[in-house]
Amino acid sequence: MTADPLLTHNTKTLAHTSPLISCRFDPTGRFVFAGDQECKLVRWELSTGTKIEIVGHDSWVRGLVFSENGDTLVTGGNDGRLIWWATAAEAPVPLRTIQAHQGWIRALAISPDRKWLASCGNDLKVKVWSLADGSLVRELIGHEQHVYNVVFHPDGKQLVSGDLLAKFIEWEIETGKQTRTFTIAGLTKHDTGFQADYGGPFCLAVAHDGKQIFAGGITAITNSFAGIGFPLITQIEWETGKELVEHGSKAKIQGTAWGVVPHPAGFLIGATGGQGGGHLFFWKFDQKDEFHSFNLGSQARDMSVHPDGLQIATAHFDKNLRISLMAAKAS
């Protein structure tokens, strides 16, 4: 079945007891996991709706990545810890715990061969770990602000990290060398009223062929304390670091882009949440304005696309995880 964004509709709403801040499907597509504001992980089995709560972190869980076959889950929390879990265990317990960062871990990424795990956070560091045994492979130092996101290039030899001021650093993993830096000014702002910087890449992805980076967040900020502005996903050429397209909301719906996925069928998906509620946006790669949007009904705070390429999970402030389908409704 081919994904058709124009047919997107909600198929499941999975209820929880606390606002959700992150979500990921496992590689087999059997489960969807989410992190909540009570420091727990939540796992739903899609076919049955069976839900379990998993305890191990002392703060919010923002990062979730899986081993190649999906049998191992690694989570990163605002407690600075990385924890390994057995994905399908009846009652998962921590298999390995590492105090990986001082302060928040803001994002995790997995290398294309699922050999390496990258983490980044408020201690200004990016770290690369062995997924197999948790050993530290490389520590990458160069950011001067909180590091908000990180992503591997499909070649597995490079990664990119982005910080609060939307400064991006490209790293050579084997040597730890910085190969270049660039800044996306539209993704950050200094609020003179609150005397604070606001912005950064709240979501980050690389195209399947490695030719573009997609960095998402908020732009045209008028009130950083309330997060008032408009969602923006900037498409950046990998080779040059130049901005190619600024994907925005033609309806001027307020919010922040919390999730971005380049779909292999040739379009870009973004999930937003904020003052304007929650939406899925769909863009063609060469166009600024979306060709379709779908109202999710509540602020989205993360997004994941199922291995089947048809289902989209979104984590919401209203304590629900929603599953949307990019295909015709069942008759």
NORWOHU-V303401 format. One record per pair of residues at least 12 apart in sequence whose C-alpha atoms are under 6 Angstrom apart, sorted by the first residue. I is the first residue (numbers start at 1). GAP is how many residues later the second one is. If there is no record, write none. Layout:
# NORWOHU-V303401
i = (I,I)
gap = (GAP,GAP)
This chain:
# NORWOHU-V303401
i = (3,3,3,4,4,5,7,7,7,8,8,9,9,10,10,11,11,12,12,13,13,14,14,15,16,16,17,18,18,18,19,19,19,19,19,20,20,20,20,20,20,21,21,21,21,22,22,22,22,22,23,24,25,26,27,29,30,31,31,31,32,35,37,39,39,39,39,40,40,41,41,58,59,59,60,60,61,61,62,63,63,63,63,67,68,71,71,72,72,72,73,73,76,77,78,78,79,80,80,80,80,80,80,80,81,81,81,82,82,83,83,84,102,103,104,104,105,105,106,106,106,107,107,107,109,111,111,112,112,115,116,116,116,117,117,120,121,122,122,124,124,124,124,125,125,126,127,127,140,145,145,146,146,147,147,148,148,149,149,154,157,158,158,158,159,163,164,164,165,165,166,166,166,167,167,168,168,168,169,186,187,187,187,187,188,201,201,201,202,202,202,203,203,203,203,207,211,212,212,212,213,213,214,214,215,215,216,216,216,217,217,217,217,218,218,218,218,229,229,230,230,231,231,231,232,232,233,234,234,246,247,248,250,253,254,254,255,255,255,255,256,256,257,257,258,258,258,258,259,259,259,267,267,267,268,268,269,269,272,273,273,274,277,277,278,278,278,278,278,279,279,279,280,280,281,299,299,300,300,300,301,301,302,302,310,310,311,311,312)
gap = (307,323,324,322,323,321,319,320,321,317,318,315,316,313,314,312,313,310,311,308,309,306,307,305,303,304,302,18,19,301,17,18,298,299,300,15,16,295,296,297,299,14,15,280,294,12,13,40,280,293,292,280,281,44,43,278,15,13,14,15,12,26,23,18,19,20,21,14,15,12,13,21,19,20,17,18,15,16,15,12,13,44,45,47,46,15,16,13,14,15,12,14,29,28,26,27,25,19,20,21,22,23,24,25,17,18,19,15,16,13,14,12,21,19,17,18,15,16,14,15,42,12,13,42,42,41,45,42,44,16,13,14,15,12,14,27,26,24,25,19,21,22,23,15,16,14,12,13,36,18,19,17,18,15,16,14,15,12,13,56,16,13,14,15,12,37,35,36,23,35,17,18,34,15,16,13,14,15,12,33,12,13,31,32,12,14,15,16,14,15,56,12,13,55,56,55,27,24,25,26,22,23,20,21,18,19,16,17,41,14,15,39,40,12,13,14,38,25,26,24,25,24,25,26,15,16,14,12,13,42,41,41,39,23,21,22,18,19,20,21,16,17,14,15,13,14,43,44,12,43,44,16,17,18,14,15,12,13,28,26,27,25,21,22,18,19,20,21,22,15,16,17,13,14,12,17,18,14,15,16,14,15,12,13,15,16,13,14,12)
